[in-house]
Amino acid sequence: MLEPAHGGGVSGEASEPGGRGPTRHLRVAVIGSGFSGLGTAIRLLQQGIDDFLVFERADEVGGTWRDNSYPGCACDVMSHLYSFSFAQNPHWKSTFGKRDELYAYLRDCADRFGVRPHIRFGHELIAARWDDATRHWHIETSGGEYTAQVLVTGTGYLSEPALPDIPGLADFEGKVFHSSRWDHDHDLAGRRVAVIGTGASAIQFVPKIQPEVGQLDLYQRTPPWVGPKNDKATSPLQAKLLRGLPGYQNFRRNFNMWGREILAFVMARPKVAGKMQKMASDHLRKSVEDPALRERLTPDYVMACKRLLFSNTWYPAIQQPNVELVTDGIDHIRAKSVVGKDGQEREVDTIILGTGFKAVDRPVAARIWGRDGVQLREAWSGGMSAHRGTTVAGFPNLFMLLGPNTTLGHSSQVVMIEAQIAYVLSALKQMDRRGLSSVEVRQEAQTAYNAALDERLDGTVWNAGNCKSWYLDSSGRNPSIWPTYTWRFRRQTKHFDLGEYQLATTVGAGRPAVKHG
């Protein structure tokens, strides 16, 4: 039977746990305690702002790296770059951080920077509603009700599993679970396992479980481009330099960051990306000898229009005698089997869903209501968009970290998160300096910003016409990718431009009473 999803920080006004006492008012309410939420909390404290709480639905920090614990789970961005610039770690064991290391790193950050007293675990966001009369957010959580002047969402886009709509899945009598909700109590030894999906998670866990299962049926809809992963253990000399030489960590981080900016240039130009595609093609050719299998594993789209994956173990695992690659699709599922569209029935006792996440519809949008009672999901019914990936017209004092068009196809999301946090802090300073009760991005500013984004995305590999990816919404628009260099985003978010916003300096119903800029 399919296990319900559980884990990390999404859901208006709330009292402290332990009773329905007076509602507590906050300067800032933060939703989620992954990289986004923790980074925001740390920076708030460093700026002398301590009137805030972080609401986390789970019982520990960590976000994606808490929830995803499947075998082989790891990052595909270099460890020195996939970490906070203000909390660098000299103890990474290899080029790419493994899940347990990253999870430990985030827990350590929560401890080291004194964030835990500000975190409310077991507080899932139920609803957040903007009140124009008080110019506050009323926040309801599973642990109580609160109000806040500013609401920051740090739930990201990899927090809610995407479950496939396959006829009969609910009637399957064996074990079913999503890779992000891995059931470690379920012994896979000798079992007949069906894995649905061949994306970023599957290429990591399939090579790990293949040796122990009896039979593995791998259902592939579209093959991914997979390049070699140059993952090396940290040498004793490197470890010594990282721990003892001031500035060496910064050098490694900056070297990695600027090196990856070259990829932004490549991916924005399909012809150049096509040349780079040869790397992945060569990796496939060298790894898979059978020409028929190699053809089934060869994508028919330009590299990087979908997420580019890296693995040295994926292709060898697929070629093992207990693995069958199924590319005809699934027709339906029965109590003890999966029936393909070719009519073949394959008995299984375990189904693992490697089907990704609800990345484009942002589940948190269903729990936020802005001015005039408009739900964020409703506001986005024609397509998800935001200003500088962070603020949305009609939703005063709402800041979304890893909002629309902040996903990177070439570098570390932590770079984008830190840039957005700087933008939020700049906004808070401006609000204090001007005595503002609220800021709301002007619709015309948001529209112009997104028109420029769409123009820049046009013609890039991410918008390639023959490619269907989770980057694109149902209309074919790309509300996901940041299409250029990270330094441009950091420059755009360095200062909060009041001229782009409607500003309120007095408490009153309706639209802001006083406007500046």
C-alpha positions as CSV (number, residue, x, y, z in Angstrom):
1,M,0.0,0.0,0.0
2,L,1.1,3.5,-0.7
3,E,2.5,5.3,2.4
4,P,1.3,8.9,2.9
5,A,3.9,11.6,2.5
6,H,5.2,13.3,5.6
7,G,8.0,15.7,6.7
8,G,9.0,19.5,6.4
9,G,7.3,23.0,6.9
10,V,4.2,24.1,4.9
11,S,0.5,25.5,6.2
12,G,-3.1,32.0,9.6
13,E,-2.9,33.1,13.2
14,A,-1.6,30.9,16.1
15,S,-1.0,30.7,19.8
16,E,2.0,29.1,21.4
17,P,1.8,25.3,21.9
18,G,0.4,24.0,25.1
19,G,-2.8,26.0,25.0
20,R,-4.8,28.6,23.3
21,G,-3.3,31.6,25.0
22,P,-2.8,35.1,23.5
23,T,-1.6,35.2,20.0
24,R,2.1,36.0,19.7
25,H,3.1,38.7,17.2
26,L,6.3,38.4,15.3
27,R,8.4,40.7,13.2
28,V,9.2,37.8,10.8
29,A,7.7,34.3,10.4
30,V,9.8,31.8,8.4
31,I,8.3,28.6,7.0
32,G,10.7,25.7,6.7
33,S,14.2,24.9,8.1
34,G,16.2,23.7,5.1
35,F,18.9,25.8,3.6
36,S,16.4,28.6,2.9
37,G,14.8,28.8,6.3
38,L,18.0,28.2,8.3
39,G,20.0,30.7,6.2
40,T,17.3,33.3,6.8
41,A,17.2,32.7,10.6
42,I,21.0,32.9,10.9
43,R,21.2,36.1,8.9
44,L,18.3,37.7,10.9
45,L,20.2,37.0,14.1
46,Q,23.4,38.4,12.7
47,Q,21.6,41.6,11.8
48,G,20.3,41.9,15.4
49,I,16.7,40.8,14.6
50,D,15.5,38.2,17.1
51,D,11.8,38.7,16.9
52,F,11.1,35.8,14.6
53,L,10.2,32.2,14.6
54,V,10.9,29.4,12.1
55,F,7.9,27.0,11.6
56,E,8.9,23.4,10.7
57,R,6.5,20.6,10.2
58,A,9.0,17.9,11.0
59,D,10.9,17.2,14.2
60,E,14.3,18.3,12.9
61,V,15.9,20.8,10.6
62,G,17.3,19.8,7.2
63,G,14.6,20.1,4.5
64,T,15.4,18.1,1.4
65,W,18.4,16.5,3.1
66,R,16.3,15.4,6.0
67,D,13.5,14.0,3.9
68,N,15.6,12.3,1.3
69,S,17.5,9.4,2.8
70,Y,17.4,6.9,0.0
71,P,20.5,4.7,-0.6
72,G,23.1,6.7,-2.5
73,C,21.5,10.1,-1.9
74,A,24.1,12.8,-2.7
75,C,24.6,16.2,-4.1
76,D,25.7,16.8,-7.7
77,V,27.2,20.3,-6.9
78,M,30.6,20.5,-5.3
79,S,30.5,20.5,-1.5
80,H,32.4,23.8,-1.1
81,L,29.8,25.6,-3.2
82,Y,26.8,23.7,-1.9
83,S,27.1,25.3,1.6
84,F,26.7,28.7,3.1
85,S,29.4,31.2,2.3
86,F,29.4,32.3,5.9
87,A,29.6,28.7,7.3
88,Q,32.1,26.9,5.2
89,N,33.0,23.3,6.2
90,P,36.6,22.2,6.1
91,H,35.6,18.6,6.8
92,W,33.9,17.5,3.5
93,K,35.0,13.9,2.8
94,S,34.8,14.1,-1.0
95,T,34.1,16.4,-4.0
96,F,30.4,16.0,-3.7
97,G,28.6,15.9,-0.4
98,K,26.7,12.8,0.6
99,R,23.3,13.0,2.2
100,D,24.4,12.2,5.7
101,E,27.1,14.8,5.6
102,L,24.8,17.5,4.3
103,Y,22.1,16.7,6.8
104,A,24.8,16.8,9.6
105,Y,26.1,20.1,8.2
106,L,22.6,21.7,8.5
107,R,22.0,20.4,12.0
108,D,25.4,21.8,13.0
109,C,24.6,25.2,11.5
110,A,21.4,25.3,13.6
111,D,23.4,24.6,16.7
112,R,26.4,26.7,16.0
113,F,24.5,29.9,15.2
114,G,22.0,29.5,18.0
115,V,18.9,29.1,15.8
116,R,17.2,26.3,17.6
117,P,15.4,28.5,20.3
118,H,13.7,30.2,17.4
119,I,12.4,27.0,15.7
120,R,9.0,25.5,16.4
121,F,9.1,21.9,15.3
122,G,5.8,20.1,14.6
123,H,4.3,23.3,13.3
124,E,3.1,22.7,9.8
125,L,1.7,25.7,8.0
126,I,-2.0,25.3,7.5
127,A,-2.9,28.8,6.3
128,A,-1.4,32.3,6.1
129,R,-3.8,35.1,5.4
130,W,-3.0,38.8,4.9
131,D,-5.1,41.2,6.9
132,D,-5.2,44.7,5.3
133,A,-6.8,46.2,8.4
134,T,-3.8,45.4,10.6
135,R,-1.2,45.0,7.8
136,H,-0.2,41.7,9.4
137,W,0.0,38.1,8.3
138,H,-2.3,35.8,10.3
139,I,-0.6,32.4,10.4
140,E,-2.2,29.2,11.4
141,T,0.0,26.2,12.1
142,S,-0.7,22.7,13.4
143,G,1.0,23.9,16.7
144,G,-0.8,27.2,17.2
145,E,-1.7,30.6,15.8
146,Y,0.5,33.7,15.3
147,T,0.6,37.0,13.5
148,A,3.6,38.5,11.8
149,Q,4.5,41.6,9.9
150,V,6.6,39.7,7.3
151,L,6.2,36.2,6.0
152,V,9.2,34.3,4.4
153,T,8.6,31.0,2.8
154,G,11.6,28.6,2.6
155,T,9.8,25.5,1.4
156,G,11.7,25.3,-1.9
157,Y,10.5,23.2,-4.8
158,L,11.6,19.7,-3.7
159,S,9.4,19.3,-0.6
160,E,6.3,17.6,-1.9
161,P,6.6,14.3,-3.8
162,A,4.8,14.0,-7.2
163,L,2.8,10.8,-7.2
164,P,2.0,9.3,-10.6
165,D,-1.6,8.8,-11.7
166,I,-1.4,5.2,-12.8
167,P,-4.6,3.1,-12.8
168,G,-4.6,0.5,-10.1
169,L,-1.7,1.9,-8.1
170,A,-3.9,2.3,-5.0
171,D,-5.0,-1.3,-5.2
172,F,-1.4,-2.7,-5.2
173,E,-1.1,-5.2,-2.3
174,G,2.6,-4.9,-1.9
175,K,4.8,-2.1,-0.6
176,V,4.8,1.3,-2.4
177,F,6.9,4.3,-1.4
178,H,8.3,7.4,-3.0
179,S,12.1,7.7,-3.0
180,S,11.9,10.8,-0.9
181,R,10.0,8.9,1.8
182,W,12.3,5.8,1.8
183,D,11.1,2.9,3.9
184,H,14.3,1.7,5.6
185,D,12.3,-1.0,7.5
186,H,11.3,-2.7,4.3
187,D,13.9,-5.3,3.4
188,L,14.6,-5.4,-0.3
189,A,16.8,-8.5,-0.2
190,G,15.6,-11.0,-2.9
191,R,12.5,-9.0,-3.8
192,R,11.0,-8.3,-7.2
193,V,11.1,-4.5,-7.4
194,A,9.6,-2.1,-9.9
195,V,11.2,1.3,-10.1
196,I,9.1,3.9,-11.8
197,G,11.2,6.8,-13.2
198,T,14.8,7.3,-14.2
199,G,15.5,10.8,-13.0
200,A,18.0,12.3,-10.5
201,S,17.0,10.1,-7.5
202,A,16.7,6.8,-9.4
203,I,20.2,7.1,-10.9
204,Q,21.5,7.3,-7.4
205,F,19.5,4.6,-5.6
206,V,19.2,2.0,-8.4
207,P,22.9,1.1,-8.4
208,K,22.7,0.8,-4.6
209,I,19.7,-1.6,-4.5
210,Q,20.5,-3.6,-7.6
211,P,22.9,-6.0,-6.0
212,E,20.5,-7.0,-3.2
213,V,17.1,-7.3,-5.0
214,G,16.1,-10.4,-6.8
215,Q,14.7,-8.7,-9.9
216,L,14.5,-5.0,-10.8
217,D,12.1,-3.8,-13.5
218,L,13.1,-0.2,-14.4
219,Y,10.3,1.8,-16.0
220,Q,11.7,4.6,-18.1
221,R,9.6,7.2,-19.9
222,T,12.4,9.4,-21.2
223,P,16.1,8.6,-20.9
224,P,18.2,11.2,-19.2
225,W,21.6,12.6,-20.3
226,V,24.1,11.2,-17.9
227,G,27.7,12.4,-17.7
228,P,30.6,11.0,-15.8
229,K,30.9,12.1,-12.1
230,N,34.3,13.2,-11.1
231,D,33.9,12.5,-7.4
232,K,37.1,12.1,-5.5
233,A,37.9,11.6,-1.8
234,T,39.5,14.6,-0.1
235,S,43.2,14.0,0.0
236,P,45.2,14.4,3.3
237,L,46.9,17.4,1.8
238,Q,43.6,19.1,0.8
239,A,42.2,18.3,4.2
240,K,45.2,19.9,5.8
241,L,44.9,23.0,3.6
242,L,41.2,23.4,4.2
243,R,41.6,23.2,8.0
244,G,44.8,25.2,8.4
245,L,45.2,27.7,5.6
246,P,43.1,30.8,5.9
247,G,41.3,31.7,2.7
248,Y,41.8,28.4,1.0
249,Q,38.1,27.4,1.5
250,N,37.1,30.8,0.0
251,F,39.4,30.2,-2.9
252,R,37.9,26.7,-3.6
253,R,34.4,28.0,-3.3
254,N,34.9,31.0,-5.6
255,F,36.9,28.9,-8.1
256,N,34.0,26.5,-8.3
257,M,31.4,29.2,-8.5
258,W,33.0,31.1,-11.3
259,G,33.9,27.9,-13.2
260,R,30.2,27.0,-13.2
261,E,29.3,30.4,-14.6
262,I,30.8,29.2,-17.9
263,L,28.1,26.6,-18.0
264,A,25.5,29.3,-17.9
265,F,27.0,30.6,-21.1
266,V,27.0,27.2,-22.7
267,M,23.4,26.3,-21.7
268,A,22.0,29.5,-23.0
269,R,23.3,28.5,-26.5
270,P,21.9,25.2,-27.8
271,K,24.6,25.0,-30.5
272,V,27.4,25.2,-27.9
273,A,25.5,22.9,-25.6
274,G,25.3,20.4,-28.5
275,K,29.1,20.2,-28.6
276,M,29.2,19.6,-24.9
277,Q,26.6,16.8,-25.4
278,K,29.4,14.7,-26.9
279,M,30.8,14.3,-23.4
280,A,27.6,12.5,-22.3
281,S,27.3,10.6,-25.6
282,D,30.9,9.3,-25.1
283,H,30.1,8.3,-21.6
284,L,27.1,6.3,-22.8
285,R,29.0,4.7,-25.6
286,K,31.9,3.6,-23.4
287,S,29.6,2.3,-20.7
288,V,27.0,0.4,-22.7
289,E,28.3,-2.2,-25.3
290,D,24.9,-3.5,-26.5
291,P,23.8,-1.2,-29.4
292,A,20.1,-1.9,-28.9
293,L,20.2,-1.0,-25.2
294,R,22.4,2.0,-25.9
295,E,19.8,3.2,-28.4
296,R,17.0,2.9,-25.7
297,L,19.2,4.9,-23.3
298,T,19.9,7.7,-25.8
299,P,17.8,10.9,-25.3
300,D,16.2,12.5,-28.3
301,Y,16.5,16.0,-27.0
302,V,19.4,18.4,-26.6
303,M,21.5,18.0,-23.5
304,A,20.6,20.1,-20.4
305,C,17.0,21.0,-21.5
306,K,16.3,18.7,-18.7
307,R,18.4,18.4,-15.6
308,L,21.9,17.0,-16.5
309,L,22.7,14.0,-14.3
310,F,26.1,12.6,-13.3
311,S,26.9,9.0,-12.4
312,N,29.6,6.4,-12.9
313,T,27.4,3.5,-11.6
314,W,24.1,4.0,-13.4
315,Y,24.9,2.4,-16.7
316,P,26.8,-0.6,-15.2
317,A,23.8,-1.3,-12.9
318,I,21.3,-1.2,-15.8
319,Q,23.3,-3.9,-17.6
320,Q,23.2,-6.4,-14.7
321,P,21.3,-9.7,-15.4
322,N,18.7,-9.0,-12.7
323,V,17.7,-5.6,-14.3
324,E,15.2,-5.2,-17.1
325,L,14.7,-1.7,-18.7
326,V,11.1,-1.2,-19.7
327,T,10.4,1.6,-22.1
328,D,6.9,0.8,-23.4
329,G,5.2,2.5,-20.5
330,I,2.8,1.3,-17.9
331,D,-0.8,0.6,-18.7
332,H,-2.1,-0.3,-15.3
333,I,-1.1,-1.9,-12.0
334,R,-2.8,-5.0,-10.5
335,A,-2.7,-6.4,-6.9
336,K,0.6,-8.1,-7.4
337,S,1.9,-6.9,-10.8
338,V,2.6,-4.1,-13.2
339,V,1.1,-4.4,-16.7
340,G,3.0,-2.6,-19.5
341,K,1.5,-1.0,-22.5
342,D,2.9,-3.9,-24.5
343,G,0.6,-6.2,-22.6
344,Q,3.3,-7.9,-20.7
345,E,2.6,-8.5,-17.0
346,R,5.5,-8.5,-14.5
347,E,5.0,-9.7,-11.0
348,V,6.4,-7.5,-8.3
349,D,6.1,-7.2,-4.5
350,T,7.6,-3.7,-4.1
351,I,7.1,-0.5,-6.2
352,I,9.5,2.5,-5.7
353,L,8.4,5.8,-7.1
354,G,11.3,7.8,-8.5
355,T,8.8,10.3,-9.9
356,G,10.2,13.6,-8.6
357,F,8.5,16.5,-6.9
358,K,5.7,19.1,-7.4
359,A,8.2,21.6,-8.6
360,V,6.1,23.8,-10.8
361,D,2.9,24.2,-8.8
362,R,4.6,25.0,-5.4
363,P,2.2,23.3,-2.9
364,V,2.7,26.2,-0.4
365,A,0.7,28.4,-2.8
366,A,-2.5,26.6,-1.8
367,R,-2.0,27.8,1.8
368,I,-1.4,31.5,1.3
369,W,-4.1,34.2,0.8
370,G,-3.1,37.8,0.0
371,R,-4.9,41.0,-0.4
372,D,-8.6,40.8,-1.0
373,G,-8.5,37.1,0.0
374,V,-6.9,35.9,-3.2
375,Q,-5.2,32.6,-2.9
376,L,-1.6,32.5,-4.3
377,R,-2.5,29.3,-6.2
378,E,-5.4,31.2,-7.8
379,A,-3.2,34.2,-8.6
380,W,-0.9,31.7,-10.3
381,S,-3.6,29.9,-12.2
382,G,-2.4,31.4,-15.5
383,G,1.2,30.6,-14.7
384,M,3.6,31.0,-11.8
385,S,5.6,34.3,-11.6
386,A,7.3,36.6,-9.1
387,H,9.4,39.7,-9.1
388,R,13.1,38.9,-8.8
389,G,11.9,35.4,-7.9
390,T,10.9,36.6,-4.4
391,T,7.8,38.9,-4.2
392,V,4.4,38.7,-5.8
393,A,1.9,41.5,-6.6
394,G,-1.2,41.3,-4.4
395,F,0.8,39.7,-1.5
396,P,2.3,42.4,0.7
397,N,5.2,41.5,2.9
398,L,5.5,38.0,1.4
399,F,9.0,36.9,0.4
400,M,9.5,33.5,-1.3
401,L,12.9,31.9,-1.2
402,L,13.5,29.7,-4.3
403,G,10.4,31.2,-5.8
404,P,9.7,31.3,-9.6
405,N,12.7,31.4,-11.9
406,T,15.3,30.8,-9.3
407,T,16.2,27.2,-10.2
408,L,19.7,26.8,-11.6
409,G,20.7,24.4,-14.3
410,H,24.4,25.1,-13.9
411,S,25.3,26.0,-10.3
412,S,24.5,25.9,-6.6
413,Q,21.0,26.8,-5.3
414,V,22.6,28.0,-2.1
415,V,24.1,31.0,-4.1
416,M,20.6,32.0,-5.1
417,I,19.2,31.5,-1.6
418,E,21.8,33.7,-0.1
419,A,21.1,36.4,-2.7
420,Q,17.4,36.3,-1.9
421,I,18.1,36.5,1.9
422,A,20.2,39.6,1.2
423,Y,17.2,41.0,-0.6
424,V,14.8,40.3,2.3
425,L,17.2,41.9,4.8
426,S,17.5,45.0,2.6
427,A,13.7,45.2,2.5
428,L,13.5,45.0,6.3
429,K,16.1,47.7,6.7
430,Q,14.2,50.0,4.2
431,M,11.0,49.3,6.1
432,D,12.6,50.3,9.4
433,R,14.3,53.4,7.9
434,R,11.0,54.6,6.3
435,G,8.6,53.5,9.0
436,L,6.8,51.3,6.5
437,S,4.1,48.8,7.5
438,S,4.1,47.0,4.2
439,V,5.7,46.7,0.8
440,E,4.0,45.2,-2.2
441,V,5.6,44.8,-5.6
442,R,3.8,46.8,-8.3
443,Q,2.2,44.6,-10.9
444,E,3.8,46.6,-13.7
445,A,7.3,45.9,-12.3
446,Q,6.6,42.2,-11.9
447,T,5.2,42.0,-15.4
448,A,8.1,43.8,-17.0
449,Y,10.6,41.7,-15.0
450,N,9.0,38.4,-16.2
451,A,8.7,39.6,-19.8
452,A,12.5,40.2,-19.8
453,L,13.0,36.8,-18.3
454,D,10.9,35.1,-20.9
455,E,12.8,36.9,-23.7
456,R,16.1,35.7,-22.2
457,L,14.9,32.2,-21.9
458,D,13.7,32.1,-25.5
459,G,16.2,30.2,-27.5
460,T,18.0,28.6,-24.6
461,V,18.4,24.8,-24.1
462,W,15.9,25.0,-21.2
463,N,13.1,26.1,-23.7
464,A,14.1,23.7,-26.4
465,G,11.0,22.8,-28.4
466,N,11.5,19.0,-28.5
467,C,12.0,18.7,-24.7
468,K,9.3,18.1,-22.1
469,S,10.7,18.8,-18.6
470,W,9.5,19.8,-15.2
471,Y,11.0,23.2,-15.9
472,L,8.0,24.0,-18.1
473,D,4.4,24.5,-17.0
474,S,1.3,23.1,-18.8
475,S,1.3,26.1,-21.2
476,G,5.0,25.6,-22.2
477,R,6.3,28.6,-20.3
478,N,9.4,28.2,-18.2
479,P,8.6,29.5,-14.6
480,S,11.5,27.6,-13.1
481,I,14.9,28.4,-14.5
482,W,17.2,31.4,-13.9
483,P,18.5,31.7,-17.4
484,T,21.8,33.5,-16.9
485,Y,24.8,34.0,-14.6
486,T,24.3,33.9,-10.8
487,W,26.3,37.2,-10.5
488,R,23.5,38.9,-12.3
489,F,20.9,37.6,-9.9
490,R,23.1,38.6,-6.9
491,R,23.4,42.1,-8.4
492,Q,19.7,42.4,-8.9
493,T,18.9,41.4,-5.4
494,K,21.7,43.3,-3.6
495,H,19.5,46.3,-2.9
496,F,15.7,46.5,-2.4
497,D,14.4,49.1,-4.8
498,L,11.5,50.9,-3.2
499,G,10.6,52.4,-6.6
500,E,9.3,48.9,-7.7
501,Y,6.9,48.7,-4.7
502,Q,3.7,50.1,-3.3
503,L,4.5,51.3,0.2
504,A,2.3,51.8,3.2
505,T,3.2,53.9,6.2
506,T,-0.1,53.9,7.9
507,V,-2.4,51.2,9.1
508,G,-5.6,51.1,7.0
509,A,-7.8,48.8,5.0
510,G,-7.6,48.4,1.3
511,R,-4.6,49.4,-0.8
512,P,-1.5,51.1,0.7
513,A,-2.5,54.6,1.9
514,V,0.8,56.2,1.2
515,K,2.9,55.5,-1.8
516,H,6.5,56.5,-2.4
517,G,8.7,56.2,-5.5
